[in-house]
């Protein structure tokens, strides 16, 4: 759906976005430091970092400029991420990083935070069908990203808008949220934790697997090693059964980052964050945890939540600055989507196949409480 005028009427709350001040990040979600609950990952050698840095010092000036938006002053930490994504191999990490920088230049990623999705009511439709938000921060200061995997429908806009929105959130995280968290904590904060809500997961989700695979490939190739842990909560039987099948297919690094929690995951998550930082779908057990919150300001997926208001206002402000420099055409950005690697394609085929097998079984009414979920 390329015509944004087809979606509803503008919500009253959004008409005041231009008048709202632009905080870098809401500081009330920062808490006292405590050790994080995170896996131990491989360590990249200093020699490998030095070699990669020497190679990056030789790239052309346009690549150096876009690289600044990537590293935000933390060059060594950024090189470390790309090296980890390529098992410490300097040549492969260099190719990955240069390819990513060229992708940024070719698709105007450096300017993506100055290109709002308009009008506001159309953007509300995107937010209501692509469920993601920030609910708070861990006690160590890492932002908590909540993702509504099961209830996201991706049916209110074209693929281009969903990809644009996803990349904008990534860039806002890396250029605004994480730098603000670093200043607040007085030490480098370059990663987040993610809580994935599987409530409402159905076989129809397979209809979006191509889009989701494309988005995850964008992340794999251009935003590697940005997540410490993936917490999976509100798991239905269909996911539990699939997880047992696909887990052996995952790379060891990925498996170390995934934790499947019982129920809404509240008790486990409270070990690393305060109650106020919990995503709304983790705050209560039972059927209530499977629904969107009636309080829109507490629902971290809602456009009325402070995170999305700050993000939307930030992009609107940046668009005003950019328009003074050079006017740009409104509409969705057409970002080139990389092809998935064969391993990811095979993984998706296996997941789809197993999901369909399970969906046809007679025991789908089995309660989650009747099975054991192991991670």
N, C-alpha and C positions, 0 to 999 in steps of 0.2 A: 504494500500500500504506500505509494509515493506521495499522495495528496494529503497533507496534514490537515486540511480544512474539514475532512470527513469525520473528525473525532470531536464530538461533544461541544460544550461551551467552556470558556475559560473559568477556572475556579477562582473565587474571589480572593482567596489567600495569596494567589500567585501574582495578582495585579500590583502588589506592593513590593515585589522583589527588588526593584530598582532603588527603593528608598532604604533598604536594609543595609546596615554596615557590613563589611566583609571581614569577619574574623578569620584568621588562618586556620584555627581549629578550636573547638570548644574545650577549654582547659578543665572543666569540671570532671572530666572522665580520667584524669591522670591520678594515679594512686601511688602509695609507697612502694618501694622496690622490694621484690621478693624473687627468689630463683624461679625461672620459668620451667614449665613442664614440657621439655622439648627433647627430641632425639639427638644423639651424638652423631654428627656427620663427619665425613672425611675432611682432613686438613690439607689445604693447598700449600705447597712449598714456597718459600720466599723467592727462590730462584725462578720458579715458574712465573710468579707475579712480576719479577723484574724483567724477564724476557718478554712477557706480553706487553708490559708498559713500554719497553723499548720499541716494539713493533708499532704500538699505537701512536708513539711520538712521530712516526714517519708518515702517517696518513695525511691525506689532503686537508686543506683548511676547512672546507664545508663539513667534512666528517668530524673534525675536531670541534666545530661549533655545536653540532647536534649532540656530540658526545657530552658536552657540558650539561645539557638538559637531562642526560641520563645519569651522570655521576653526581651532580649537585655538589661538587667540591670533595666528594669522597671517591677518589679515583681507585685507590687500592682495594677498597671494599667492593667496588663495582667489578674490577678485574677478577677478584676472588669469586664472585658469583658466576661469571661466565666460565671460569676455569672449572669450577665445581660441576657446572652443567655439562662439561665435556671431559669429565674424569681426570682433570689436571693436565690434559694434552694441550700444549701451548698453541700448536698449529691449528688444531680444530677450534679452540676457543677464539683465536684471532679471526678465523673465517666467520665464525658465528657472530662475533661482535661487529665486524665490518659489514656483513650482510644485514644485520639489524640496523646499523646506522644508515645504510643505503635505503633500506625500507622506510625509515623515518623521513629521509629527504624526499623520496619519490612520492610519498603519500601525505606530506605536509603534517606530520605528527607533531612537530614543534609548535604548530599554530592551532592544534585541535581544541585547546582550551579557550579559544576565542571564537568558536563556531557553535553557538547554541542550537539545540533542536527546538524549533518553534513551529506553531505557537505553543503557549504554555499548556493548554488543554491537551494538545497532541502529545507533548512530552509526558504529561501525566499518564497517558495511555501506555507509553513505553515503560514507565516506572511500575505501573500496575501489572505488567506482563513479563517484565524482566526483573525479578525480585532480588535486590542486593542492597546492602546498606552497611553503615558502621554503627554498632550499638554502644561502643565505649572502648575502653583500653584495659589491658591486663595490668596487674600490679607492677609488672616490669616496664610498662609504658608502651607495649605493642598494641596497635589498633586491632580491634576485633571486627572483622568483616563477616557479615551474616549473608547467607545465600539461600534463597528459597528454591531449591532444586525441584521439588515435587510439584509446587504450585505455579511455577513459571510457565506461561503459555506461549509467549513469543508470537502472539497473533494480532497485535495492534499496529504493526508497522512492518516495513520491509526489512530484509536482512541488513541493508546498509545502515539503517538507523540503530539497530541493536549492536552492531559492531562498533559504530561510532560512539555510542553510549558506553560500551564496555571499555574502550580505549580511553575515553575521557576520564572515567573513574580511575583507571590505572595511572594515568598521568597526574591527576589531582592527588592521588595517594603519594606518588613519588616526588612531586614538586611542591606540595603544600603540606599534607598531613605528616609524612615522615620527617621532613626537615623541621616542622614545628615540634614534633615529638622529640627529636634529637636535641633541640634547644631546651625544651622543658626538662628533659632527663639529664642534660649535661653530658651525654655520651651518645655515640652513634646508634640510631634506631633506623634500620633499613629493611625490616621485615614485618609481617603481620601474622596473625592467626586467623583461620577461617572456620566458621561453624556452618555446616551444610545441613539444612533442614529437608528431610526426605518425606515430610508429610504430603499425602495426596499423590504420591508417585504412582503412575499408571503406565500401561503398555503404550498408550498414545504418545508418551514422551519420546519414543523411538522416532516419531515423525520429525523431531527437531535434532536428531543426532548429527546430521550433517553440519548444521549451524553451530552446535555446541562443540563439535570436533574442530571446526575452523577457528572458533574463538580460543579454544584451549591450545591450538597450534600457534596462534599469535602470541599467547602467553609463554609457551615453551621456548619459542625462538627469540622473543624480544624482551621478556620480563622474567628471566629465569631466577630461581632461588629467592623469590620474594615472600614465600610462605614458610613459617616454621612448622606448623602443624595444621592438618585438616581434621576437624572434629565432625563426625557424622552422627546426627541425632534423629529422633523420631523415625526410626527405621521400620518400614513395613516388611512383611514376610518376603515379598517379591524381591526386595533389595538384599535381604539377608541371605537368601538362597543364591542369588547371583554373585554376591561378594565371595562366597566360598569357592566359586568357580573361577572368577577373574583374578582373585588375589595372587595366585601363583604366577600369573602372566605379567604382573607389575615388576618394574625394576626395584631392586632392593632399596634404593634411595627414596623412592616414592612410598613404598610400604612402611618405611620407618616414620614417615610423616603422617600416616593415616591412623586415626583412632576411632573405632566405631563404639559409641557409648550406648549404654542402656537407657531406654526411655528418652526423655527430653534432655538428658545429659547434665541436668542442673547441678547435681552433687559433685560430679567430677569437675565441671567448669568452675565451680566456686572455689576450687583449690588454687586457681590461678587468676581469678578476677572477682571483684565485688558483685553483689547482686544487681546493682544498678547498671552494670556493664553487660549483663546477660542479654542476649537477643530475646525479644518478646516471646518467641516460641519455645524458649528454654525455661521460662519462669514458672510453669505449672505443669503438673503431670496430667494424664488423661486426655480426653477428647479435645479439651480446650487448647492444648498445645498444638493441635493440627490446624487451627484456624488463624486467620489474620486478626490482629488486635483491633478492637473497636475504638481504642484511643489512638487516633492517627499520629499524635505527637510522640507516642511510645512505640508505634509500629515502625521499626527502622527501615522497612521497605517503602513506606509511604513518602510521597513528595512533600508532605507536611512535616516530616521529621526534620530536626534541625540540621542533620548532616546534608540532606538533599537540598534544603533551602540554602545552606551556605555554598554548596557546590553550584547550584543553579545561579545564585547571585554572583558568584565568582566568575562564571563563564559569561554571564551577561555583561559584567563590568569589563572583562577582557575584550569582549567583542566591540564595546564602545571605544576602547583604546585602539584596537586594530583598525576600526573603520575610519578613524582619523588619519591613519597611515595609508591604507589602501582599502577601498570598498571591496566587499566580497559578496558573492551570490549566496543567498540562503538556500538551504536544502541539505539533504543527507550527503555525507562524504562517502566517496566510493574508494574504500581502502582495499588494496590488493591483498587477497587472502592466500597465504602460502598453502601449498599442497601438504597434506598429512604424510608423515613417513609411513612406510609399509607396516611397521610394528603397531602403530596407533590404529591403522586401518584394520588390521587383523584383530586387534583388541576389541574394537567396536563391533566387528562382525560376530565375535564370540559372545560379547555381551548381549547383542540383539537376539542371537540364536537361543541362548540360555533363557533369556527373559520370556521369549515366546513359548518355550517348552514349559516353563513354570506357570505361565498365565493359563495354560490349558489344563493344568492339573486340577483334580477335584478337591484338594485340601487347601485352597487359597483362603478359606475362611479361618484357617488356623490363627490363633491369637499370637501376637508377638511374645506374650508372656509364657507361651508354651514352648518356646525354642531358646536356644542358647546362641548368643552372638559372640564370636571370638575375633580378636584382632591380632 
